[in-house]
Amino acid sequence: MAITLIDEAVRAGARQSRACVTIGLSCRTLRRWRSAPTLQDQRKGAPRKPCPHALTPQEKAAIVAACNSHEHQSLPPSQIVSRLADQGVYLASESSFYRVLREYGQGHRRGRAHPPRSVSRPQAWVAHAPLQVWSWDITFLPTTVRGQFYRLYLVLDVYSRMIVGWEVHVDERAEHAATLITKACMRHGVRREQLVLHADNGSPMKGATMLATLQRLGIMPSFSRPSVSDDNPYSEALFRTLKYTPAYPSKPFASLEDARRWVLRFVTWYNTEHRHSAIKFVTPAQRHYGQEPLLLQARQHVYEAARQAMPQRWKGRPTRDWRPAAQVWLNPEKEHMHTPKKLENVA
């Protein structure tokens, strides 16, 4: 209508610029409208024709019901879609899950979770398979006595994210750490000159007994930089998962035995049930023991079948990438991204 009115005014002898000003447009807008393939309003919030392949109210209700089910009520959509794929079920993409939850007012952070923050990284290491790079640290577990804590020692395989060793003690000593690392190496058959062990600069990590044990086992030690407060990201992320899991006790541990029993249950769940976001939502045990490729291939078949059933939802785009995660970096510096210190060069 605006273009028609301006054309009539120009044919009547008016200047195009004056006609545009009168109707509240600019000449540039008029030129853009004339060259546009369609005059449909493209502004955000403008009325749109209903999309033929949009999610129906019934499909949205199914997504919300799946997220609020007892099995998934404490999990984010990134965890839910992979678990549904393992069951042969496809409801929608992960982004659609988040969009529907926001539409229903459920797209908020859960529990005590805070937005992620960037952390500084120490020296770079790269792992291409399990039993190449381990990370370990100590965290506190509260007791019933104010000011006293149990110490949880946890050793993590950086490549598979599997907990390969843990112990709970009443104090921090290099002797406890040395015993833990020795047991873990024996349990997993670690050979000499095979492993890098990363830790921070605490006294148990750099104690004489611990360093002598690493030298005896042929393990290359790696330490965080003293000037950085959080330089052990994989262990810190593991501790965050441990303390923010819904099963974490709301009350302090009454005894050392209670703490050890709870940690045993957590380690079993984490290694065998928890789908880790950094390894394509497979469990650490599945990746550690080589079960990952077949599982992800089955998920790919589920998504391909869903795409063939409703191809217009993908609009020619490929399905979600379920290929196994490749090599894993331990805190790479920017200058080491293309020329990392290889594991075989330091063994």
C-alpha positions as CSV (number, residue, x, y, z in Angstrom):
1,M,0.0,0.0,0.0
2,A,2.8,2.4,0.9
3,I,4.6,1.7,-2.4
4,T,1.4,2.3,-4.4
5,L,0.7,5.6,-2.7
6,I,4.2,6.8,-3.3
7,D,4.1,5.8,-7.0
8,E,0.7,7.7,-7.4
9,A,2.2,10.8,-5.8
10,V,5.3,10.7,-8.0
11,R,3.1,10.3,-11.1
12,A,1.1,13.3,-10.0
13,G,4.3,15.4,-9.9
14,A,5.6,15.1,-6.3
15,R,9.2,14.4,-5.4
16,Q,9.8,10.8,-4.2
17,S,11.8,12.0,-1.2
18,R,9.0,14.3,-0.1
19,A,6.4,11.5,-0.6
20,C,8.5,9.1,1.5
21,V,8.9,11.7,4.4
22,T,5.2,12.4,4.3
23,I,4.3,8.7,4.7
24,G,7.1,8.1,7.3
25,L,9.6,6.2,5.3
26,S,13.1,6.7,3.9
27,C,14.1,6.4,0.3
28,R,16.5,3.7,1.3
29,T,13.6,1.7,2.8
30,L,11.6,2.2,-0.4
31,R,14.5,0.9,-2.5
32,R,14.9,-2.2,-0.3
33,W,11.2,-2.9,-0.5
34,R,11.2,-2.7,-4.3
35,S,14.2,-5.1,-4.6
36,A,12.9,-7.6,-2.0
37,P,11.6,-11.0,-3.3
38,T,8.7,-10.8,-0.8
39,L,7.1,-8.0,1.2
40,Q,6.3,-10.2,4.1
41,D,7.1,-8.5,7.4
42,Q,10.5,-10.0,8.6
43,R,10.8,-8.1,11.8
44,K,11.0,-10.0,15.1
45,G,7.6,-10.6,16.6
46,A,5.7,-10.0,13.4
47,P,2.8,-12.3,12.5
48,R,3.9,-15.4,10.8
49,K,2.2,-18.2,8.9
50,P,2.0,-21.4,10.9
51,C,5.0,-23.6,10.2
52,P,3.8,-27.0,8.9
53,H,6.6,-29.0,10.7
54,A,6.5,-27.1,14.0
55,L,6.1,-29.0,17.2
56,T,2.5,-29.7,18.0
57,P,1.0,-29.0,21.5
58,Q,0.9,-32.7,22.0
59,E,4.6,-33.1,21.2
60,K,5.5,-30.2,23.5
61,A,3.5,-31.7,26.3
62,A,5.4,-35.0,25.7
63,I,8.7,-33.1,26.0
64,V,7.7,-31.4,29.3
65,A,6.3,-34.7,30.7
66,A,9.6,-36.5,29.9
67,C,11.6,-33.7,31.5
68,N,9.4,-33.7,34.6
69,S,9.4,-37.5,35.0
70,H,10.9,-39.1,38.1
71,E,13.7,-40.5,36.0
72,H,14.7,-37.1,34.4
73,Q,13.5,-34.4,36.8
74,S,17.0,-33.7,38.1
75,L,18.7,-33.8,34.6
76,P,19.2,-31.1,32.0
77,P,18.0,-31.6,28.4
78,S,21.5,-32.4,27.3
79,Q,21.4,-35.5,29.5
80,I,17.8,-36.4,28.8
81,V,18.0,-36.6,24.9
82,S,20.9,-39.0,25.1
83,R,19.2,-41.3,27.6
84,L,16.0,-41.3,25.4
85,A,18.2,-42.1,22.4
86,D,19.6,-45.1,24.3
87,Q,16.0,-46.3,24.7
88,G,15.3,-45.8,21.0
89,V,13.1,-42.7,21.6
90,Y,13.3,-39.4,19.8
91,L,11.0,-36.6,20.8
92,A,12.9,-33.5,19.5
93,S,16.4,-32.0,19.3
94,E,18.2,-30.8,22.4
95,S,17.7,-27.1,21.4
96,S,13.9,-27.8,21.0
97,F,13.9,-29.3,24.6
98,Y,15.5,-26.0,25.9
99,R,13.1,-23.9,23.8
100,V,10.0,-25.8,25.1
101,L,11.2,-25.6,28.7
102,R,11.6,-21.8,28.4
103,E,8.1,-21.6,26.9
104,Y,6.7,-23.4,29.9
105,G,8.7,-21.4,32.4
106,Q,11.1,-24.2,33.3
107,G,14.3,-23.0,31.6
108,H,16.1,-21.9,34.7
109,R,19.2,-23.2,36.5
110,R,18.6,-25.9,39.0
111,G,19.7,-26.2,42.6
112,R,22.7,-24.2,43.6
113,A,24.2,-24.1,40.1
114,H,25.9,-20.9,39.0
115,P,26.7,-19.7,35.5
116,P,30.0,-21.2,34.2
117,R,33.2,-19.1,34.4
118,S,36.4,-19.1,32.5
119,V,39.5,-20.5,34.2
120,S,43.2,-20.1,33.5
121,R,45.1,-23.1,32.2
122,P,48.5,-24.5,33.1
123,Q,50.9,-26.4,30.8
124,A,49.2,-28.4,28.0
125,W,49.0,-32.2,27.9
126,V,47.1,-34.3,25.4
127,A,45.7,-37.8,25.8
128,H,44.7,-40.0,22.8
129,A,43.6,-43.0,24.9
130,P,42.9,-44.1,28.5
131,L,45.8,-44.4,31.0
132,Q,47.9,-41.6,29.5
133,V,47.0,-38.5,31.5
134,W,45.5,-38.6,35.0
135,S,44.4,-35.7,37.2
136,W,43.9,-35.9,40.9
137,D,43.0,-33.6,43.9
138,I,41.7,-33.6,47.4
139,T,38.3,-32.1,48.6
140,F,36.7,-31.7,52.0
141,L,33.7,-33.7,53.2
142,P,31.9,-32.2,56.2
143,T,31.7,-34.0,59.5
144,T,29.3,-33.5,62.4
145,V,32.1,-31.6,64.3
146,R,32.3,-27.9,63.3
147,G,35.6,-27.1,61.6
148,Q,36.6,-30.7,61.0
149,F,36.5,-32.4,57.6
150,Y,37.2,-35.8,56.0
151,R,39.6,-35.7,53.0
152,L,38.4,-37.3,49.7
153,Y,41.3,-38.3,47.4
154,L,40.1,-38.7,43.8
155,V,42.1,-39.8,40.7
156,L,40.5,-39.2,37.3
157,D,41.5,-40.4,33.8
158,V,41.4,-37.3,31.7
159,Y,40.6,-39.1,28.4
160,S,37.7,-41.2,29.6
161,R,36.7,-39.1,32.7
162,M,36.6,-42.3,34.7
163,I,37.4,-42.3,38.4
164,V,40.3,-44.8,38.6
165,G,41.1,-44.4,42.3
166,W,39.7,-42.9,45.5
167,E,40.1,-43.0,49.2
168,V,38.7,-41.1,52.2
169,H,40.9,-40.2,55.2
170,V,40.8,-37.9,58.2
171,D,44.0,-35.9,57.1
172,E,46.1,-34.9,54.2
173,R,49.3,-36.8,53.9
174,A,51.6,-37.6,51.0
175,E,51.7,-41.2,52.2
176,H,48.0,-41.6,51.6
177,A,48.4,-40.2,48.1
178,A,51.3,-42.4,47.3
179,T,49.4,-45.5,48.4
180,L,46.3,-44.5,46.3
181,I,48.4,-43.9,43.2
182,T,50.2,-47.2,43.6
183,K,46.9,-49.1,44.0
184,A,45.4,-47.4,41.0
185,C,48.4,-48.2,38.8
186,M,48.3,-51.8,39.8
187,R,44.5,-52.1,39.3
188,H,44.7,-50.7,35.8
189,G,48.0,-52.2,34.7
190,V,49.9,-49.0,34.1
191,R,53.4,-49.5,32.8
192,R,56.5,-47.4,33.4
193,E,56.9,-44.3,31.2
194,Q,53.2,-44.5,30.3
195,L,51.4,-42.0,32.5
196,V,51.4,-38.3,33.3
197,L,49.8,-37.3,36.7
198,H,48.6,-33.8,37.0
199,A,47.9,-32.1,40.4
200,D,48.0,-28.7,42.1
201,N,50.8,-27.5,44.4
202,G,49.5,-28.8,47.7
203,S,51.8,-30.4,50.2
204,P,50.4,-34.0,49.7
205,M,51.0,-33.6,45.9
206,K,54.6,-32.5,46.3
207,G,55.6,-34.5,49.4
208,A,58.8,-36.4,49.3
209,T,57.0,-39.8,49.7
210,M,54.7,-38.9,46.8
211,L,57.4,-37.8,44.5
212,A,59.5,-40.9,45.3
213,T,56.6,-43.1,44.5
214,L,56.0,-41.4,41.2
215,Q,59.7,-41.9,40.3
216,R,59.6,-45.5,41.3
217,L,56.5,-46.2,39.2
218,G,57.9,-44.2,36.2
219,I,55.1,-41.6,36.2
220,M,55.7,-38.1,34.9
221,P,54.5,-35.5,37.5
222,S,52.7,-32.3,36.4
223,F,51.7,-29.4,38.6
224,S,49.6,-26.3,38.3
225,R,51.1,-22.9,38.3
226,P,51.4,-21.4,41.8
227,S,50.0,-18.0,40.7
228,V,46.7,-19.5,39.5
229,S,44.1,-20.5,42.1
230,D,42.2,-23.0,39.9
231,D,44.6,-24.8,37.6
232,N,43.2,-28.3,37.8
233,P,40.0,-28.1,35.8
234,Y,39.1,-31.8,35.4
235,S,39.3,-32.6,39.1
236,E,37.6,-29.4,40.0
237,A,34.7,-30.2,37.6
238,L,34.5,-33.7,39.1
239,F,34.2,-32.2,42.6
240,R,31.5,-29.9,41.4
241,T,29.5,-32.8,40.0
242,L,30.0,-34.7,43.3
243,K,28.8,-31.8,45.5
244,Y,25.9,-30.6,43.3
245,T,24.5,-34.0,42.5
246,P,20.9,-34.4,44.0
247,A,22.1,-37.4,46.0
248,Y,24.7,-35.3,47.9
249,P,23.8,-35.6,51.6
250,S,22.1,-32.6,53.1
251,K,23.7,-33.3,56.5
252,P,27.3,-33.9,57.5
253,F,28.8,-37.4,57.5
254,A,28.4,-39.0,60.9
255,S,31.5,-41.2,60.6
256,L,34.4,-42.1,58.3
257,E,32.6,-45.3,57.3
258,D,29.5,-43.4,56.3
259,A,31.6,-41.1,54.1
260,R,33.3,-44.0,52.4
261,R,30.0,-45.8,51.8
262,W,28.5,-42.7,50.2
263,V,31.6,-42.1,48.0
264,L,31.5,-45.7,46.8
265,R,27.9,-45.2,45.7
266,F,28.8,-41.9,43.9
267,V,31.8,-43.4,42.1
268,T,29.7,-46.4,40.9
269,W,27.0,-44.0,39.6
270,Y,29.5,-41.6,38.0
271,N,31.5,-44.3,36.2
272,T,28.6,-46.5,35.1
273,E,25.4,-44.4,34.9
274,H,26.4,-40.7,34.5
275,R,26.4,-39.5,30.8
276,H,29.3,-37.1,30.6
277,S,28.7,-34.0,28.3
278,A,32.4,-33.8,27.2
279,I,32.4,-37.3,25.8
280,K,29.2,-37.3,23.8
281,F,27.1,-38.3,26.8
282,V,28.4,-41.8,27.2
283,T,29.4,-43.1,30.7
284,P,33.1,-42.9,31.6
285,A,33.3,-46.7,31.9
286,Q,31.9,-47.1,28.4
287,R,34.6,-44.8,27.0
288,H,37.3,-46.3,29.2
289,Y,36.7,-49.9,28.1
290,G,36.0,-49.2,24.4
291,Q,32.2,-49.6,24.3
292,E,31.7,-46.0,23.1
293,P,31.8,-46.5,19.2
294,L,29.0,-49.1,19.1
295,L,26.8,-47.1,21.4
296,L,27.2,-43.8,19.5
297,Q,26.6,-45.7,16.2
298,A,23.3,-46.9,17.6
299,R,22.3,-43.4,18.6
300,Q,23.2,-42.2,15.1
301,H,20.8,-44.8,13.6
302,V,18.0,-43.5,15.9
303,Y,18.5,-39.9,14.7
304,E,18.7,-41.0,11.0
305,A,15.4,-42.9,11.4
306,A,13.8,-39.8,13.0
307,R,15.1,-37.6,10.1
308,Q,13.7,-40.0,7.5
309,A,10.3,-40.0,9.3
310,M,10.1,-36.1,9.3
311,P,12.7,-34.8,6.9
312,Q,11.2,-31.2,6.7
313,R,12.3,-30.6,10.3
314,W,16.0,-30.9,9.4
315,K,15.6,-28.8,6.1
316,G,18.5,-30.7,4.5
317,R,20.8,-30.3,7.5
318,P,22.7,-33.3,8.9
319,T,21.6,-34.9,12.2
320,R,23.4,-34.5,15.5
321,D,27.0,-35.5,15.4
322,W,27.3,-38.7,17.5
323,R,30.9,-39.5,16.4
324,P,33.2,-40.3,19.4
325,A,35.1,-37.5,21.0
326,A,38.7,-37.4,19.8
327,Q,41.9,-36.5,21.8
328,V,41.5,-34.7,25.1
329,W,43.5,-31.7,26.2
330,L,44.5,-30.9,29.7
331,N,44.4,-27.1,29.9
332,P,46.1,-26.1,26.6
333,E,47.7,-22.7,26.3
334,K,47.0,-20.8,23.2
335,E,50.6,-21.0,22.0
336,H,50.5,-24.8,22.5
337,M,47.3,-25.4,20.6
338,H,49.1,-26.4,17.4
339,T,52.4,-27.5,18.8
340,P,51.6,-29.3,22.1
341,K,54.0,-31.2,24.2
342,K,53.3,-34.7,23.2
343,L,53.0,-37.4,25.8
344,E,55.6,-39.6,24.1
345,N,58.1,-36.8,24.2
346,V,58.0,-36.6,28.0
347,A,57.7,-40.2,29.0
